[in-house]
Amino acid sequence: MHTIADPLRAAVNNAASKTAIIDGDQQFTYADLHARCCALAGALSGLGLNKGDRIAILAANSHRYIEAYVGIPAAGFVIVPLNTRHAVPELKYTLEDSGTRVLIVDRDPGELAEVVDHVIQIPDGYEALVGGTDPIVLGENVEESDLAGLFYTGGTTGKSKGVMLSHRNLIANCFHYLVAMPQREDDIMMVMAPMFHAAGSAGILANIWTLGIQIPLAAFDPAAALDLIEHHGVTETLGVPTMLAAIAEEQHIRPRTTDSLRIIAHGGSPIATELLRRTHSAFPTAQLNEIYGATELSPLCTALIGEEQILDSPLVRSCGRAVVGNEIRVLDSNGTELESGSVGEVVVRGPNVMQGYWNKPEQTTAVLKEGAYWTGDLGYLDDSGYLFLVDRSKDMIVSGGENVYSTEVEEILYQHPAVLEVAVFGVPDEKWGEAVWAVVVPREEHKPIDTNELIEFCKKHIGGYKVPKGIDIQDEPLPKSGPGKVLKRKLRAPFWDKQNRAVN
């Protein structure tokens, strides 16, 4: 049996004096990290909290966030990471829905303070609390089946849902991460994705268990990220595709010394092959690894390692094979397993599958069936067990009875040298039901861009029914969620507002 206390306990026993975290001008050894986590746990216990009570954190990446991520569940409490890009009503809903008692925050909490019993302000209030109480031993009376965190996800189709992840779930993900991407004691990991997102915290425990160093990036900025890589000799990082696009662009324009990089992992949304090419050309020493999963899967379930070696192979469009410990099947709506090459819903079974959605039994029953998680993603397996995703079920476009997968059209548009960002989605069409539409952000050196040129380009590569019927050009970046995923619902909304159809 393992809990979140175990990686830190092992690290302090094996390498107490080794650097664990570098955060700006501050450095912390594993002894420091362990002591601060124990002190945080003691401080929270001193507030009268009981095992299982929820503690939320609304903050940028920092050493304190790592302490909270480890120390709160290791003490038997439940961490509730809050999306820093959510509006106040969304944050209030999360606090109220989860029954959160304590809010740790690095900004003015405003009316959020009215929802909780205690507010701990970063940095001063946090430091006073950690420095003024007796520490407690981590991991006592904590079981692997205990709830470790509530990770709120979605909100695009109604109220967001609290994904219940146990210690067993998160430790299983840690093992899966280590099998997929073995870590080394000399690794220096830049925590680039926001830690409130499952992808942002995916490697935290693995890095601690293998005695690496972590450098949290407070707010994503491509120039700041490259500066950290150059200054500290960062060896690995993980981000969503939009982050890879940004650091690759910055590196091509204003190159830094980045030959320390050995791994750049990405996940959270599909990635275009051309973006992989551009990332590889910017960072030729780095192995490019795709990880696919979901918050409900803690989050990892497949991995494709070494994409830079297969850029000219059809396999590059895969998101890899199931990691050791996971079983992946592709099923039709009746639960019948489909043969290789047939598109259906991706269904995952493993110790990383969530316990359910907090206080939402109907939504839980809809996606958890016989211990397996129905992802809502459409894809197929090839004869060698590689998973190919074709779309989210809600993003698939049905035009004239034909299924159009938006990711396939995006893949083509990304091949045009003028395209920096693109999103493809369906819009209402009286004749075809839905028509394919695209929004493109051009590269600066290719402005202005001719939309007819882009449409003709698509016609050379895909069937006519897949070619966008229209393309909007915009200078500002595509709208994105806190973790960096493109918010297609915002792009779709103006087209569907007058229709009798919900915009997801």
N, C-alpha and C positions, 0 to 999 in steps of 0.2 A: 504494500500500500504506500502511495506517495501523495503528498500534498504540496502546495506551493511553498511551504516552509523548507522543503527538502533541498532544492537547488541552492538556496542561500546558505543553509546550514552546511552543506558540503563545501561550498566555496570558502566560507570562513574557516572551516576546519583544515582545508588543504592549502589555502593561499591567503591568509588574513591580511598580509602586508601588500598584496598585489593591487594595483590600481583597478578599480571597478568602473568608475564613472568620471568622465571629464565634462564639465558643464561650464563653459566660458573660462573664467580664471580659477574656478574651483575644481579640485580633484578629491576623490573619495576612494579609499581602499575598501576591500571587502569587509574588513573589520569595521570601518566607518559605516558602510551601508547596512551591515547587520545591526550595529548599535542603534542607528537612527530608525530602522524599521521596528526594533524592539521598543524604542522610546515612543514612537508613534502609536504602536499598539497599546502601550501602557497609558498614554495620554487619552486615547479614545475610551479605554476601559474606565478611566477616571471620570469620564463624562456620564457614567451610568449606563453605558450601552451593554447590550446582551448579545450573546452569540446569535448570528443570523441577522442582526440589525444592518440596515443599508446606509452606506456612506458614499455620497456622490463627490465627484471631482470635476470642476470646470476650470481648466487651465491649459496653457501651452505645454509642450514637451519640456521636461526639466528633470534634474535629479530628484526633485520632490515627487514628481509624477511617478517615477520608477519606484521610489520608496513606498508610495501609496499603493501602487499596483501590486507590489509584493507583500508589504506589511499588513495591509487591511485584511485580505483573505487569509493570510498566514496566521492572523490572530483570531480567526473564526468569524470575522465580520464579512459583509458582502460589498464589493466595490461597484459603483454605478458611474461609469465614465460618461460625461455629458459632451455632446457635440458643440464645439465652440462657435459654430456658424448657425446654430439654431436660434430662432427668435425667442423672446421671453415667454410667450404663451406655450411654445413647444417645450421649453425647459421646465416650466411650471408643471405641465402635464406629466413629464417624466418623473419629477420629484414627487408629485402627488400619487401617481400610479404605483411607483415603487415603494411608497411609504418611507422615503429617505428621512433620516433623523439628523444627519450632519452633512454640511456642504463645505468642501474645501475649495477655495476659489482664489484666483489670482487677479481679479477685477472687482469692480463694484457690484455686489450681488443684487442691489436694488430690491425690487419686490420679491425676489427669490428668497430673501432672508425670512419672509413671513411664512414660508411653507415648511421650514425645517426648525428643529429645536436649537441647533447650534451652527454658527458660521465660523470657519477657520480661515483667516485671511492670509494668503501667501504674499510676501515672505514673513512679515513680522509676527503675525499671530501664530503662524505655523511653527516658526523657530522658537517662540516663547513656550509654546505647548510642548514641543519635542524636548526642549532643554530643561523643562521644569517639572517633570514627573518621573516616577520610577518605571524602568522598563519591565516588560514581561517576557516570558519565554514564548517564542513563536512555535506554533504547531501543536501545542497541548490541547487535548480534547477536540481536535479537528480531524474529521474523517474524509476519506476521498469522495464519498457520496455527498458531502456538504456542498451547498451552493457557495461558489466563490465570487461570481460576478453576474450582474445584470447588464447586458450590452444591448442598448436600444437600437433598433434597426428599422429601416423603412420609413413609413410615414407618407409614402407617395400614394398609397391606396387606403387612406384612412389613418387612424391613430397609429403611432409607432408601437412596436412590440418589444417587450423586454425579453431578450434571449437569455435563458437560464443556463449558465455554464458552471459545472461543478469543478472541484479540484481534479477529479479524474479526467474530465474533458480537457482541461488546460494542460495537465501533465501528459496526457496522450498526445496532444498537439505538439508539445515540446519534443517528445520522442520521435514523432513523425517528421518534424523539422530537422532533427539531428540526423535521421536516416537519409532524408532527401538531400540535405546540404550539410555534410559533416563540418563541424566547427573546430577551430584550433585555439589553443591557449594564447597565441599571439595575434588573434583576430581583434580588429578594432572596428566596431559596428557603429555607423552613423544612423541614429534613429530618425529617419527623414519623414516618414508618414506620421500623421497625428496619432497619438497613443489612444485617443478615445475610440479609434477604429480598430477592429480586430486585426487588420493587416499591420497596423502600426506597432502593435504589441506582440506580434506573432513570434518574433525571435528573442524576446526579452529573457524569458526563463532559460532558453537554450544557451544563450550567451553567458548567463550567470553560471549555469551548471558546468560549462566548459572553461570558465575562468577568463573570458574575454573582457574587453573594455567597451563600454558604451558611451557614445557622444550624442546626447539629445539635441536635435535642431529645433529651436523654440517655435519658429514659424517658417514654413517652406519658402525659400527664396533660392533660385538656382545659383546665383553668384555666391551667396553665403554657404551653400552646400559645397560648392567646388573649393571655396577657400578652406573649409574644414578638412576636406579630403587632402588637399595639398599640405596644409599645416601639420596635421596629425598623422598622415600616412594611413588614412582609412582604408581598410581592406574589403569591407562589404557594406551594402546598404540595400534597402527594400523600399519600393514606392509603387504608386499606381502609374499607368502609362503616361498620363499627362505630366507627371513629374520627370519621367525619363525623357520625354520630349523637351522639357524645359532645360534640364541640365545638359542634354546633348546640344541644343541650340547655343547655350551659353559657352560650352566648351569649344564649339566650332568657331564662334566669334571671338572669344577672349580665352584662349586655352590656358589651363593650369597644368602643373605636373601631377598626374593622376595615376602613374604606373603602379602605385601600391594597391589599386583596386583589383581584387580577384573575383568578387561576386557582385553582380547587380541583379537582384531579384525583383520581380514585379508581379502584381496581381490586382484583383479588385474589379477589373473590366478587361474586355478583349484588347489585344494590341495588334496594330498593323505591322506586316512584315517590313514595310519601308521604314517604319519607326525603329524596328530592331536593327536594320542595316545602318541607320544613322547613329543609333546608340553605340553599335559596335565600332563604327569608324571613329567615333569620339573617344571611346574608351576601349582600345584594342586589347588591353591586358585582362579585361574582366570577362568572366564567364557569365552569360546571360541565362537566367533561370526563371521560368514562369511557374508560379504556384496558383492553383485554382482552388477555390473553396467558397465558404460563406460564413457569416457570423455564427449561424446555427451549427457549423462544423468546427468551430473553435480556432482557426477557420480552415485549416489546410486539409485537402483530400487528394489532389494530384500534383505532380511536379514534372516539368519538362526541363531537363538539365542540359546546358550547353547549346542553346539555340543558335549561337553564332557559328556553329559548325554545320548547321543544316538549313541555312538561309535560302538555299536554292532547292530544297527538298519540300515536297508537299507536307512532310511531317512537321514543318515549322508552324503550320496552322493548328496543330494539336495543342492541347494543354497538358499532355503527358499521360503517364499511367498512374493508377491509384498508388499512393504511398503505402509502404508496408503497414498493415494494420487496418486498411480500408478495403471495402468491397464496393465496386461501382457496377451498376446495371443500368440498362436503358429499357424503359417499360412503356407500354402504351397506356391509355387512360383506364383500361380495365385491369392493369397490373400484370399484363402478359409480357414476358421478356422478348425483346425483339432480336432478330438476327443481326450480325455485324453489318454495318453500313446503313441500317434503317434508323431514321430519326424518331426519337421519342423523348420522354422526360428522363433526366438524369436522376438516379436514386442512389443514395449513399448509406452504407451501414458501417459502423465502427465505434470504438470507445469514445470518439470525439463528438458524436452526435449529441446535441443539446438535450437537456432534461425536458424542455418545453418552453412555451411562452408564458411569462408571468401573468397570472390571473386571466388567461385567455384560453380556456379549454377547447372551445370550438376551433379556433385557429390552430391550436396544437394538434388536434385530431386530424385536421385537414392536411397537415404536412408530415406528421409522424405516424407511420403505419407499420406495425409489426417491428418496431425498433429501428426502422430505416427512415431517412429524411428525403422527402420529395422536394427537389431543389427549385422547381419551376423553370429550370434551364432546359433548352432543347439541344440535343446532340446525338452523336452516334459513336459506337466503338468500332475500331477496325479489327482485323483478324489477330493483331498482336496486342490488343488491349489498350491501344492509345485512344484517348477520348478527344473527340472533335466537337466543339460547341458551335452551333449555328446561330443561336439567338436566345434571348430571354423570351419566354412564351408571350409576355405582354408586348415585346418589341417586334414580334413577327408581323409582317405586313401581308394581308390577303388581298391581292389585286386581281380582279376578274377570275377568282377561283384558284389562282396560283399563289403559292407561298413564296414570299420574298423575304430573305433573311437580311436584316439591315447591316449586319456585320460584313456580309459578303460584298455589298455595294460600297461600304466604307473602305474595305480593303482595296478595292479598285481605285477609288478616288485618292487614297493616300499615295498611290503610285505616281500621281501627277506631280511634277516638281513644284508647282505653284501652291499646293495645298499644305497648310500648316496644321489645321484642325478641321475635322468634319464630323457631322452627326447626320444619320439617315433615319427617317421615321415615316409613318404613314399619315396621310391627310385625307379628308373626305373627298370622294369623287362620285358624282351622280351615275356615271356609266360603269365604273369598275368597282365601286364600293370603297376602295382605298386606292390612293395613288402614292407612288414613291416620291419623297421630297428630301432635299438635302440642305443643310446649312454649312457653309464653308468659310473658314478664316484663312485668308491667303498669306503667304510669306511676304514680308515687306518689299523684297526686291522684285516681286512679281505683280505688284499693284499697278494699275487696275487689272482685274482678271476678267476674262470673257466667259460668261457662263455657258455659252454655246460651245465653246472649246472644250469645257469639262464634260458636257453632255455627249459630244462627239467622241471624246476619249472613252467614256463608258461604253458607248455602242460598239467599240472595237473589241471589248473584252467580255461583255456579259449580254445575255439575252435581252431583247427589246423591252419585255415586260418588267425587267429589273432596273432599267435605266430611269434615273430621276426625271419626273415630269417637270420639275422646277428646281432651281437652286438659288438660295438666298446667300448673298455675300455680306459678311459683316466684319468690321475691323476689330471689334472688341472680342476677347476670348470667349469661348463657349461657356455657358453657365455650368458651374460645378458644385457638387456637394462638398461638405467638409473634408472627406477623405480624398476628393479629387475626381470623383466620377462625374461624367457629363450628365446633366439633368435634362434628359430628353423630354420629360413631361412639360418643362417650361417652354421648350421649343414647339411642342405639339399644341399647347393650350390655345394659342390664338386661332388655330385652324378648327379646333373642335368645340370651342366655347358655345357655339350656336347649334351644336348637334346634340342629339339625345344619346350621348355616350360619355362615360366618365373618362377623364384624362388621367392615365396612370403614370 
